[in-house]
């Protein structure tokens, strides 16, 4: 089978492509990425089967280029998106990339006679925040420009629900070592600061809940979507819900002399928790849970010094 991965040179995309390239049933993987993050480790840090991988530098708004790229493609993974740790800056750019960029890709897929399956990587951020433990049955209530744009992207993807196998995967905060590491995620940033600065900064009182999942679990789970035959649907992909202080406690085991400071400690930051048991996706794919202390010990071992 031939596979197209938008955002394939990114943090999650690079690990997914690595898994796909090792699959004997995959003939070709087209990696479509605009390299906006300027992270070129994808091109030097993996021992890909060179006969399987083709890279195309391109943008989601370039429908002509995507139309050419999708010729003969059987399965599309749509991972490309604009993310930001301060998602209240500019709504326009989120809409352009995450909403209308997704719309352009869906337009091209609708025209395709070869594409049979689409997997769209969304975010649990679409639920907003609150005291509820969210499941797929909850109606999204996004409360940031980023989350709103991802939800609108989902609405574009749903246009395919009746005509192709189409899966929306809402993922939690991804962490863990990868050659194409994104350092701005909560745990990844904590690890970098703990290792090289011996000090981390906590926004608010640290009691806010966030949901997490390891990069290896995300990439392995997404790769398994190659073969599932479930009806078109939406799935959450989250492994654990933790308070920020829970993460700090584990960091202190790895770095006993770690210092931490609170910024705006009087603020209570909004919670977002997502159900991790009896989840819908487990009907089709076994999701391997990981242990955070083991994950971060492995992460630490990958630092150069």
C-alpha positions as CSV (number, residue, x, y, z in Angstrom):
1,X,0.0,0.0,0.0
2,X,1.1,3.6,-0.6
3,X,0.8,6.1,2.3
4,X,0.8,9.9,2.4
5,X,1.8,11.6,5.7
6,X,1.3,15.4,6.0
7,X,3.5,16.8,8.6
8,X,5.6,13.7,8.3
9,X,8.9,15.4,9.2
10,X,7.6,16.6,12.6
11,X,7.8,15.2,16.1
12,X,4.9,12.7,15.8
13,X,5.1,12.4,12.0
14,X,8.8,11.3,12.0
15,X,8.2,8.5,14.4
16,X,5.1,7.4,12.5
17,X,7.0,7.4,9.2
18,X,9.7,5.3,10.9
19,X,7.1,2.7,11.9
20,X,5.4,2.7,8.5
21,X,8.7,2.3,6.7
22,X,9.3,-0.9,8.7
23,X,5.9,-2.4,7.7
24,X,6.3,-5.0,5.0
25,X,2.9,-4.2,3.6
26,X,3.8,-0.6,3.0
27,X,5.3,0.0,-0.5
28,X,5.8,3.8,-0.4
29,X,5.6,6.6,2.2
30,X,5.3,10.1,0.8
31,X,6.3,12.6,3.5
32,X,4.7,16.0,2.8
33,X,6.0,18.8,5.0
34,X,6.7,22.5,4.7
35,X,9.6,22.3,7.2
36,X,8.2,25.4,9.1
37,X,9.8,24.2,12.3
38,X,13.3,24.1,10.8
39,X,14.0,20.7,12.4
40,X,16.1,18.7,9.9
41,X,16.9,15.8,12.1
42,X,14.3,13.8,10.2
43,X,16.7,13.6,7.3
44,X,19.8,12.4,9.3
45,X,18.6,10.5,12.3
46,X,16.7,7.5,10.9
47,X,17.9,4.5,9.0
48,X,14.9,4.4,6.6
49,X,14.6,1.9,3.8
50,X,15.5,4.5,1.1
51,X,13.4,2.8,-1.6
52,X,10.2,3.4,0.4
53,X,10.5,7.1,1.4
54,X,9.8,10.1,-0.8
55,X,9.9,13.7,0.6
56,X,7.9,16.5,-0.8
57,X,8.3,20.1,0.6
58,X,4.8,21.5,0.3
59,X,2.1,23.5,2.0
60,X,-1.5,22.5,2.9
61,X,-2.8,25.4,1.0
62,X,-1.1,24.2,-2.2
63,X,-3.9,22.0,-3.5
64,X,-2.3,21.5,-6.9
65,X,0.9,20.0,-5.4
66,X,-1.2,17.8,-3.0
67,X,-3.3,16.6,-6.0
68,X,-0.2,15.4,-7.7
69,X,1.2,13.8,-4.5
70,X,-2.0,11.8,-3.8
71,X,-2.0,10.0,-7.1
72,X,-1.9,6.3,-6.4
73,X,-2.1,6.8,-2.6
74,X,-4.2,4.4,-0.6
75,X,-4.1,5.8,2.9
76,X,-3.7,9.4,4.1
77,X,-2.4,10.5,7.6
78,X,-3.1,14.2,8.2
79,X,-0.8,15.3,11.0
80,X,0.3,18.8,9.7
81,X,-0.9,21.6,11.9
82,X,0.2,24.8,13.5
83,X,0.6,24.5,17.3
84,X,1.6,27.1,19.8
85,X,2.1,27.2,23.6
86,X,0.5,30.6,23.6
87,X,-2.5,30.0,21.3
88,X,-4.3,33.3,21.9
89,X,-2.0,35.4,19.7
90,X,-3.5,35.3,16.2
91,X,-6.6,33.5,15.2
92,X,-6.1,34.1,11.5
93,X,-3.0,31.9,11.1
94,X,-4.6,29.0,13.0
95,X,-7.6,29.2,10.8
96,X,-5.5,29.3,7.6
97,X,-3.4,26.2,8.5
98,X,-5.5,24.0,10.7
99,X,-8.9,24.7,9.3
100,X,-8.6,25.8,5.7
101,X,-5.5,23.9,5.1
102,X,-7.3,20.8,6.2
103,X,-10.3,21.8,4.0
104,X,-7.9,22.0,1.0
105,X,-6.6,18.5,1.7
106,X,-10.1,17.1,2.1
107,X,-11.1,18.6,-1.2
108,X,-8.3,16.8,-2.9
109,X,-9.1,13.5,-1.2
110,X,-12.7,13.8,-2.2
111,X,-11.6,13.9,-5.9
112,X,-9.2,10.9,-5.4
113,X,-10.3,7.5,-6.6
114,X,-7.3,5.7,-4.9
115,X,-7.5,7.0,-1.3
116,X,-9.6,4.6,0.8
117,X,-8.7,5.6,4.3
118,X,-7.9,8.8,6.2
119,X,-6.5,9.3,9.7
120,X,-6.7,12.9,11.1
121,X,-4.7,13.8,14.2
122,X,-6.7,16.2,16.2
123,X,-6.4,17.2,19.9
124,X,-8.3,16.7,23.1
125,X,-8.0,20.5,23.4
126,X,-11.2,20.6,21.4
127,X,-13.1,19.7,24.6
128,X,-12.1,22.9,26.4
129,X,-11.6,22.6,30.1
130,X,-13.6,21.9,33.3
131,X,-14.2,19.5,36.1
132,X,-15.5,16.8,33.8
133,X,-13.5,13.7,32.7
134,X,-14.1,14.0,29.0
135,X,-15.0,11.1,26.6
136,X,-15.9,11.1,22.9
137,X,-19.5,11.6,23.9
138,X,-18.9,15.1,25.2
139,X,-19.6,18.0,22.8
140,X,-16.5,19.9,22.0
141,X,-16.2,23.4,23.6
142,X,-12.9,24.7,22.5
143,X,-11.6,27.7,24.4
144,X,-8.5,28.8,22.4
145,X,-7.8,29.7,18.8
146,X,-5.8,26.6,18.4
147,X,-8.5,24.3,19.7
148,X,-11.2,26.0,17.7
149,X,-9.2,25.6,14.5
150,X,-8.6,21.9,15.2
151,X,-12.3,21.3,15.8
152,X,-13.2,23.1,12.6
153,X,-10.6,20.8,10.9
154,X,-12.5,17.9,12.3
155,X,-15.7,19.2,10.7
156,X,-14.0,19.2,7.3
157,X,-12.7,15.7,7.8
158,X,-16.3,14.5,8.6
159,X,-17.3,15.3,5.1
160,X,-15.6,12.0,4.2
161,X,-17.3,9.8,6.8
162,X,-19.8,8.3,4.4
163,X,-17.5,7.7,1.5
164,X,-14.2,6.5,3.0
165,X,-12.9,4.9,6.1
166,X,-12.1,8.0,8.1
167,X,-10.8,8.3,11.7
168,X,-10.4,11.4,13.8
169,X,-7.8,10.8,16.6
170,X,-7.8,13.3,19.5
171,X,-4.5,13.0,21.1
172,X,-3.3,14.3,24.5
173,X,0.0,16.1,25.4
174,X,2.7,14.1,23.8
175,X,6.1,13.7,25.5
176,X,9.2,11.5,25.2
177,X,12.5,11.4,23.4
178,X,12.6,11.5,19.6
179,X,15.3,12.7,17.2
180,X,12.8,15.3,16.0
181,X,11.9,16.4,19.5
182,X,9.6,19.3,20.2
183,X,10.9,20.9,23.3
184,X,7.9,23.2,24.0
185,X,5.5,20.5,25.4
186,X,5.0,20.5,29.2
187,X,7.1,17.5,30.1
188,X,9.7,17.9,27.4
189,X,10.3,21.5,28.5
190,X,10.6,20.4,32.1
191,X,13.1,17.7,31.2
192,X,15.3,20.1,29.2
193,X,15.3,22.7,32.0
194,X,15.8,20.2,34.7
195,X,18.8,18.6,33.0
196,X,20.6,21.7,31.8
197,X,19.4,24.5,34.2
198,X,18.5,22.5,37.3
199,X,15.4,24.7,37.6
200,X,11.9,24.6,36.2
201,X,9.1,27.1,36.3
202,X,5.5,26.2,37.1
203,X,2.6,28.4,36.0
204,X,-0.1,28.7,38.6
205,X,-0.2,26.5,41.7
206,X,0.7,23.3,39.9
207,X,-2.4,21.5,40.9
208,X,-4.0,21.7,37.4
209,X,-4.6,18.4,35.6
210,X,-3.3,17.7,32.2
211,X,-3.4,14.5,30.1
212,X,-0.3,12.9,28.6
213,X,0.8,10.1,26.2
214,X,4.2,8.9,25.2
215,X,5.4,9.5,21.6
216,X,6.1,5.8,21.1
217,X,2.5,4.9,22.0
218,X,1.1,7.6,19.7
219,X,3.2,6.5,16.7
220,X,2.6,2.8,17.3
221,X,-1.2,3.3,17.7
222,X,-1.4,5.5,14.6
223,X,0.5,2.9,12.6
224,X,-2.1,0.3,13.6
225,X,-4.8,2.3,11.9
226,X,-3.4,0.9,8.6
227,X,-5.3,-2.3,9.2
228,X,-8.4,-1.6,11.3
229,X,-11.7,-1.8,9.6
230,X,-13.9,0.1,12.1
231,X,-16.6,2.4,10.8
232,X,-15.6,6.1,10.4
233,X,-15.5,7.5,13.9
234,X,-13.8,9.8,16.5
235,X,-11.4,8.4,19.1
236,X,-9.5,9.8,22.1
237,X,-5.8,8.8,22.6
238,X,-4.6,9.5,26.1
239,X,-2.7,7.4,28.6
240,X,-2.6,9.3,31.9
241,X,-4.0,12.3,33.7
242,X,-1.6,14.0,36.1
243,X,-1.3,17.2,38.1
244,X,1.7,19.3,37.2
245,X,3.0,18.7,40.7
246,X,2.8,14.9,40.1
247,X,5.2,15.4,37.2
248,X,7.5,17.6,39.3
249,X,7.6,14.9,42.0
250,X,8.9,12.3,39.5
251,X,11.4,14.8,38.1
252,X,12.8,15.2,41.6
253,X,13.5,11.5,41.7
254,X,15.6,11.9,38.6
255,X,17.2,15.2,39.6
256,X,17.3,15.3,43.5
257,X,18.8,18.8,43.6
258,X,16.1,20.2,41.2
259,X,14.8,23.7,42.0
260,X,11.4,25.0,41.0
261,X,9.6,28.3,41.1
262,X,6.0,29.2,40.8
263,X,4.8,31.9,38.5
264,X,1.5,33.5,39.4
265,X,1.0,30.9,42.1
266,X,-2.3,32.5,43.1
267,X,-3.9,31.5,39.8
268,X,-5.9,28.3,39.5
269,X,-5.3,27.1,36.0
270,X,-8.1,25.2,34.2
271,X,-8.1,21.4,34.3
272,X,-8.6,19.0,31.4
273,X,-8.9,15.3,32.1
274,X,-9.8,12.7,29.5
275,X,-11.0,9.1,30.3
276,X,-8.2,6.5,30.0
277,X,-10.2,3.3,30.8
278,X,-12.9,1.6,28.7
279,X,-12.0,3.9,25.9
280,X,-13.6,3.4,22.5
281,X,-10.3,2.9,20.6
282,X,-9.5,-0.2,22.8
283,X,-12.2,-2.1,20.9
284,X,-9.9,-2.1,17.9
285,X,-6.3,-1.4,19.0
286,X,-4.5,-2.5,22.1
287,X,-3.0,0.7,23.7
288,X,0.1,0.0,25.7
289,X,0.2,2.1,28.9
290,X,3.7,3.4,30.0
291,X,5.2,4.3,33.3
292,X,6.3,7.9,33.6
293,X,9.4,7.4,35.7
294,X,10.6,4.8,33.2
295,X,9.8,7.1,30.3
296,X,11.7,10.0,31.8
297,X,14.6,7.9,32.8
298,X,14.9,6.9,29.2
299,X,14.5,10.5,28.1
300,X,17.3,11.5,30.4
301,X,19.7,8.9,29.0
302,X,19.3,10.4,25.6
303,X,20.7,13.8,26.6
304,X,24.2,14.3,25.3
305,X,25.5,15.4,28.7
